[in-house]
Amino acid sequence: MTTETTAAAAETGRPKGAGAAFAYVTTLFFAWGFATSLIDPLIAAVKRVFDLNNAEAFLTTFAWFIAYGLMSLPAASVLSKLGYSRSIIGALIVMVAGCLIVPAATAADWYPGVLVALFVIASGVTLLQVAANPLVAELGSRKGASSRLNLSQAFNSLGTTIGPWLGSHVLLTGGVFAAGAVVTAATRTQSLRSIDMAFLSMGAFFALIAVFIFTARKSINAAAPKTVGAAVSPFKALSSPWAIFGALAIFVYVGSEVAIGGMLTNFLESPEVLNAPIETAGKMVALYWGGAMVGRFLGSFLMRWVAPAKLLVGCTVAAGLLCLIVSQVGGPTAAYAALSIGLFNSIMFPTIFTLTLERSTAPTSATSGLLVFGIIGGALLPQVAARIADAAGQIAPAFIVPALGYVALAVFAIACVRTRPANTDAAPTVAGH
């Protein structure tokens, strides 16, 4: 690096190659968004193929999101030892391995094997997030960190929008889902092969990205911070009430968002709502996640004039009212009310994250770790919603779970409005979700 280049980098806060490294790393946000949202059509697929009830089918979300709680600290330790590029490549290799477990599980007609595969893939995603998120924050000036993270998250939302549409096309067609089909050994086998195809294709996609990152590793290493901090226990944040409050908010938000996304396919398919073919219903879930993508751009724009905490109040109240509508009415009104919730979900995760960092009196790294740990709400609250749906014999009453969740989030948002930030210098290290 020449003296002139060094001076320019110091002046702009952008290390050499930061732009290219940012583009490379942003592809990872798309990858884990795509993988996570594929769970939505998978729930409908395994429910029929393996003859499961709602609670059993929702074990897919449990297997996925429990990885955040169990693997976040080991992932931080791996990052501290391997550095950014090798951790990212390692995470992608783990994700490919998880995808390869699926065909073995379906060949044995063993649903628990599919859950094991999902846990392995999600463990790789956890390491991917732990590595990619702070890397994006460091690829440029501190002032522009929030803008970079929002742009990367927009690509994450693009992945969550495409995932349900493409996944439904593969997972919810043919076999037991063909028009007039009955569940026989032959139709089950065909549907099991569709599950194989979906995960083998996703594994090939992850492998391609791993090769892409490997070829770009020098650019990433040149632009990345030269030292990686040691793993910090998120439980050090327990000294701050605001850190705890924020982690509970993340727990409730992720649990509510995942419960809604997981229920939508079977909800839209049901006769009392749209009575749509299951493939069509699955593809419509893309509107839920697409609304989150649009809302993220719109929310970023509105925050120029509206305080984030006040905007969060409005979004939580709107989402809660929509859930209440869904639980009380049927037909197209309930369908489109449910899909609209995604628009108001959009700003919640990053806004809860940053509002908590600003108010927490604990170290920023510990607060961030505890907030990421709160993502395990995606493993637990969907189980509560699924059991309510099983007990009621229909899905609509289960929307009371996210409705109550948004009430709790409104309380959090109002508390943020009424409390001044204690830590205005906290780095905005928002994880993509």
C-alpha positions in Angstrom: 0.0 0.0 0.0 1.5 3.4 -1.0 1.8 6.3 1.3 -1.0 8.1 -0.7 -3.3 5.1 -0.4 -2.6 4.7 3.3 -3.4 8.4 3.8 -6.6 8.1 1.8 -7.7 5.0 3.7 -7.1 6.8 7.0 -9.0 9.8 5.9 -12.1 7.9 4.7 -12.0 5.2 7.3 -12.1 2.6 4.5 -9.3 0.0 4.5 -7.9 -1.0 1.1 -10.2 -3.3 -0.7 -13.0 -2.6 1.6 -15.6 -2.1 -1.2 -14.8 -5.4 -2.8 -14.7 -7.2 0.5 -18.1 -5.7 1.4 -19.6 -7.0 -1.8 -18.2 -10.5 -1.2 -19.4 -10.6 2.4 -22.9 -9.3 1.6 -23.5 -12.4 -0.5 -23.4 -14.3 2.8 -26.4 -12.3 4.2 -28.4 -13.4 1.2 -27.3 -17.0 1.7 -28.4 -17.3 5.3 -31.6 -15.4 4.7 -32.5 -17.9 1.9 -31.6 -20.9 4.1 -33.6 -19.7 7.1 -36.8 -18.9 5.1 -36.7 -22.3 3.4 -37.9 -23.7 6.8 -41.4 -22.2 6.1 -42.4 -24.4 3.2 -40.4 -27.3 4.7 -42.8 -27.3 7.7 -45.8 -27.9 5.4 -43.8 -30.5 3.5 -42.7 -32.6 6.4 -46.1 -32.3 8.1 -47.8 -34.2 5.2 -44.9 -36.4 4.1 -44.2 -37.7 7.6 -47.8 -37.4 8.9 -47.1 -35.0 11.7 -49.2 -32.7 13.8 -48.3 -29.0 14.0 -46.1 -29.3 17.1 -44.1 -32.1 15.5 -43.7 -30.2 12.2 -42.6 -27.1 14.1 -39.7 -29.0 15.5 -37.9 -27.9 12.3 -37.9 -24.3 13.7 -36.8 -25.6 17.1 -33.9 -27.5 15.6 -32.9 -24.5 13.6 -33.1 -21.7 16.1 -31.8 -23.7 19.1 -28.5 -23.6 17.4 -28.2 -19.9 18.1 -28.4 -20.5 21.8 -26.0 -23.5 21.8 -23.5 -22.5 19.2 -23.0 -18.8 19.5 -20.3 -18.9 22.1 -18.4 -21.8 20.4 -18.7 -19.8 17.1 -17.1 -16.8 18.7 -14.3 -18.9 20.0 -13.7 -20.4 16.4 -13.7 -16.8 15.0 -11.1 -15.7 17.6 -8.8 -18.6 16.5 -9.3 -18.8 12.7 -10.0 -15.2 11.8 -12.7 -13.9 9.4 -12.2 -15.6 6.0 -11.3 -19.0 7.3 -14.3 -18.9 9.7 -16.6 -17.9 6.9 -15.4 -20.7 4.7 -15.6 -23.2 7.6 -19.1 -22.1 8.3 -20.1 -22.7 4.6 -18.5 -26.2 4.7 -20.5 -27.1 7.8 -23.7 -25.9 6.0 -22.9 -28.1 3.0 -22.3 -31.0 5.3 -25.7 -30.4 6.9 -27.4 -30.4 3.5 -25.8 -33.8 2.7 -27.3 -35.3 5.9 -30.8 -34.8 4.5 -30.7 -37.4 1.8 -29.4 -40.0 4.3 -32.3 -39.1 6.6 -35.0 -39.3 4.0 -33.5 -42.6 2.6 -34.0 -44.0 6.0 -37.5 -42.4 6.3 -36.3 -40.9 9.5 -37.7 -37.4 10.4 -35.3 -36.9 13.4 -32.4 -37.1 10.9 -33.9 -34.1 9.0 -33.9 -32.2 12.4 -30.2 -33.2 12.9 -29.4 -31.8 9.5 -31.2 -28.6 10.2 -29.3 -28.1 13.4 -26.0 -28.7 11.6 -26.9 -26.2 8.9 -28.0 -23.6 11.5 -24.8 -24.1 13.4 -22.9 -23.1 10.3 -25.3 -20.1 9.9 -24.5 -19.1 13.5 -20.8 -19.0 12.8 -21.5 -17.2 9.5 -23.4 -14.5 11.3 -20.8 -14.2 14.1 -18.1 -13.7 11.5 -19.8 -11.7 8.8 -21.7 -9.2 11.0 -18.8 -7.5 12.7 -16.8 -7.7 9.6 -19.3 -5.6 7.7 -19.3 -3.1 10.5 -15.6 -2.7 10.2 -15.3 -2.4 6.4 -15.3 1.4 6.4 -15.9 4.3 8.7 -17.7 4.0 12.0 -20.2 6.6 10.9 -21.3 4.6 8.0 -21.5 1.3 9.8 -25.3 1.4 10.2 -25.8 2.2 6.5 -23.6 -0.7 5.5 -25.4 -3.1 7.8 -28.8 -2.0 6.6 -27.7 -2.5 3.0 -26.4 -6.0 3.8 -29.7 -6.8 5.6 -31.6 -5.7 2.5 -29.9 -8.6 0.7 -30.7 -10.8 3.7 -34.4 -9.9 3.1 -34.0 -10.6 -0.6 -32.9 -14.1 0.4 -35.9 -14.5 2.8 -38.2 -13.4 0.0 -36.9 -15.8 -2.7 -36.5 -18.8 -0.3 -40.3 -19.5 0.3 -41.2 -19.0 -3.3 -38.5 -21.3 -4.7 -38.8 -23.7 -1.9 -42.5 -24.1 -2.4 -42.0 -24.8 -6.1 -39.7 -27.7 -5.2 -41.1 -29.0 -1.9 -44.8 -28.6 -2.3 -45.4 -30.0 -5.8 -45.8 -33.6 -7.0 -45.9 -36.6 -4.9 -48.3 -36.3 -2.0 -49.0 -32.7 -3.0 -50.2 -33.5 -6.6 -53.8 -32.7 -7.4 -56.0 -35.5 -6.2 -53.0 -37.5 -4.8 -53.3 -39.8 -1.8 -50.5 -40.6 0.5 -49.0 -43.9 -0.7 -45.5 -45.3 -0.6 -44.9 -44.1 -4.1 -46.1 -40.5 -3.6 -44.2 -40.3 -0.3 -41.0 -41.4 -2.0 -41.5 -38.8 -4.7 -42.0 -36.1 -2.1 -39.0 -37.3 -0.1 -36.8 -37.0 -3.3 -38.1 -33.4 -3.6 -36.8 -32.6 -0.1 -33.5 -34.2 -1.2 -33.4 -32.0 -4.3 -34.1 -28.8 -2.3 -31.3 -29.4 0.2 -28.7 -30.8 -2.3 -29.3 -27.7 -4.5 -28.9 -25.5 -1.5 -25.7 -27.4 -0.5 -24.3 -26.8 -4.0 -25.2 -23.1 -3.7 -23.3 -22.9 -0.4 -20.3 -24.7 -1.9 -20.3 -22.2 -4.8 -20.2 -19.3 -2.3 -17.4 -21.0 -0.3 -15.4 -21.2 -3.5 -16.2 -17.6 -4.2 -15.1 -16.5 -0.7 -12.0 -18.6 -1.0 -10.9 -16.8 -4.2 -11.6 -13.5 -2.5 -10.0 -14.4 0.8 -7.0 -12.1 0.2 -9.2 -9.1 -0.4 -11.3 -9.9 2.7 -8.2 -10.5 4.9 -6.6 -7.2 3.7 -9.7 -5.2 4.5 -10.7 -7.0 7.8 -9.6 -5.9 11.2 -6.2 -7.3 12.0 -7.2 -8.7 15.4 -10.3 -10.6 16.4 -11.4 -10.2 20.0 -11.7 -13.2 22.3 -15.1 -14.6 22.9 -17.0 -12.7 25.5 -19.8 -14.4 27.5 -23.1 -12.7 26.8 -24.0 -13.3 30.4 -21.7 -10.5 31.5 -24.6 -8.3 30.2 -26.8 -9.5 33.0 -25.6 -6.6 35.1 -27.6 -4.2 32.9 -31.4 -4.2 33.1 -31.6 -2.8 29.7 -29.5 -5.6 28.2 -31.9 -8.1 29.8 -34.9 -6.2 28.6 -33.6 -6.0 25.1 -32.7 -9.7 25.0 -36.3 -10.6 26.1 -37.6 -8.3 23.3 -35.4 -10.1 20.7 -36.6 -13.4 22.1 -40.3 -12.4 21.7 -39.8 -10.7 18.4 -37.9 -13.6 16.7 -40.4 -16.1 18.2 -43.3 -14.2 16.9 -41.9 -13.6 13.4 -40.9 -17.3 13.0 -44.2 -18.6 14.4 -46.1 -16.5 11.8 -43.9 -17.5 8.9 -44.1 -21.1 9.8 -47.9 -21.1 10.1 -48.6 -19.2 6.9 -48.5 -21.9 4.3 -51.0 -24.2 6.1 -53.0 -21.2 7.2 -53.4 -19.8 3.6 -54.2 -23.3 2.3 -57.0 -24.0 4.8 -60.6 -23.9 3.5 -61.7 -21.3 5.9 -59.1 -18.8 4.7 -58.1 -19.0 1.0 -58.5 -22.7 0.2 -55.5 -22.2 -2.1 -53.4 -25.1 -3.5 -50.5 -25.7 -1.1 -47.8 -24.7 -3.6 -49.6 -21.4 -4.2 -50.0 -20.8 -0.5 -46.3 -21.5 0.1 -45.3 -19.1 -2.6 -47.5 -16.4 -1.1 -45.4 -16.5 2.0 -42.8 -14.7 0.0 -45.1 -11.6 0.3 -44.7 -11.8 4.1 -40.9 -11.7 3.8 -41.0 -9.3 0.9 -42.9 -6.9 3.0 -40.1 -7.0 5.5 -37.6 -6.1 2.7 -39.7 -3.2 1.5 -40.3 -2.0 5.1 -36.6 -2.1 5.9 -35.9 0.4 3.1 -39.0 2.5 4.0 -38.1 2.4 7.7 -34.6 3.5 7.0 -36.0 6.5 5.1 -38.5 7.4 7.7 -36.0 7.4 10.5 -34.5 10.6 9.1 -37.5 12.4 10.6 -39.1 10.0 13.1 -37.2 8.7 16.2 -36.6 5.0 15.8 -38.2 4.2 19.2 -41.4 6.1 18.2 -41.5 4.2 14.8 -41.0 1.0 16.7 -44.1 1.8 18.8 -46.2 2.3 15.7 -45.0 -0.9 14.0 -45.5 -3.1 17.1 -49.1 -1.8 17.6 -49.9 -2.3 13.9 -48.5 -5.8 13.9 -50.4 -6.7 17.1 -53.7 -5.4 15.7 -53.2 -7.4 12.5 -52.6 -10.6 14.5 -55.8 -9.9 16.4 -57.7 -9.5 13.2 -56.3 -12.8 11.9 -57.3 -14.7 15.1 -60.9 -13.4 14.9 -61.9 -13.4 11.2 -61.5 -15.7 8.3 -61.3 -15.5 4.5 -59.2 -13.2 2.4 -59.3 -10.5 5.1 -57.4 -12.8 7.5 -55.0 -13.9 4.8 -53.9 -10.5 3.7 -53.8 -9.2 7.3 -51.4 -12.1 8.1 -49.2 -11.4 5.1 -49.1 -7.6 5.9 -47.5 -8.3 9.3 -44.2 -8.7 7.5 -44.2 -5.0 6.5 -44.3 -4.0 10.2 -41.9 -6.6 11.3 -39.2 -5.1 9.1 -37.5 -2.6 11.3 -38.1 -4.4 14.6 -35.0 -6.6 14.9 -32.3 -4.0 14.0 -34.2 -1.3 15.9 -34.5 -3.3 19.1 -30.9 -4.2 18.8 -29.6 -0.7 18.4 -32.0 0.9 21.0 -30.7 -1.7 23.5 -27.1 -1.0 22.8 -27.7 2.7 23.3 -29.3 2.1 26.7 -27.3 -0.8 28.1 -24.7 0.0 30.8 -22.9 -3.3 30.1 -20.0 -3.7 27.6 -21.3 -3.5 24.1 -19.8 -6.9 23.1 -21.5 -8.6 26.1 -24.8 -6.8 25.3 -24.6 -7.8 21.7 -23.9 -11.4 22.6 -26.9 -11.6 25.0 -29.1 -10.1 22.3 -28.0 -12.7 19.8 -28.6 -15.4 22.4 -32.2 -14.1 22.5 -32.8 -15.4 19.0 -33.6 -18.8 20.5 -37.1 -17.4 20.9 -37.5 -18.7 17.3 -37.1 -22.2 18.7 -39.6 -21.9 21.6 -42.5 -19.6 20.8 -43.5 -21.4 17.5 -43.9 -24.6 19.6 -46.4 -22.7 21.8 -48.3 -21.5 18.8 -48.3 -25.0 17.2 -49.7 -26.6 20.3 -52.5 -24.1 20.4 -53.3 -24.8 16.7 -53.3 -28.6 17.4 -55.6 -28.1 20.5 -58.0 -25.8 18.6 -58.0 -27.9 15.4 -57.3 -24.8 13.3 -54.4 -22.3 12.9 -56.1 -18.9 13.4 -56.3 -19.1 17.2 -52.5 -19.6 17.4 -52.0 -16.0 16.1 -52.8 -14.9 19.7 -49.2 -15.9 20.6 -47.6 -13.3 18.3 -50.3 -10.9 19.2 -49.3 -11.0 22.8 -45.7 -10.9 21.7 -46.3 -7.6 19.9 -48.0 -6.2 23.0 -44.8 -6.9 25.0 -42.7 -5.3 22.2 -44.9 -2.2 22.4 -44.1 -2.0 26.1 -40.4 -2.2 25.2 -40.7 0.5 22.5 -42.6 2.9 24.8 -40.0 2.4 27.5 -37.3 3.3 24.9 -39.2 6.5 24.0 -39.3 7.5 27.7 -35.6 6.6 28.4 -32.6 8.6 27.2 -29.7 6.6 25.7 -26.9 5.9 28.1 -24.4 4.8 25.5 -24.6 6.9 22.4 -21.2 5.7 21.1 -22.2 2.0 21.0 -21.3 0.4 17.7 -24.3 -0.7 15.7 -23.5 -4.4 15.4 -26.9 -5.6 14.3 -27.0 -9.3 13.2 -28.9 -10.1 10.0 -32.0 -12.1 10.6 
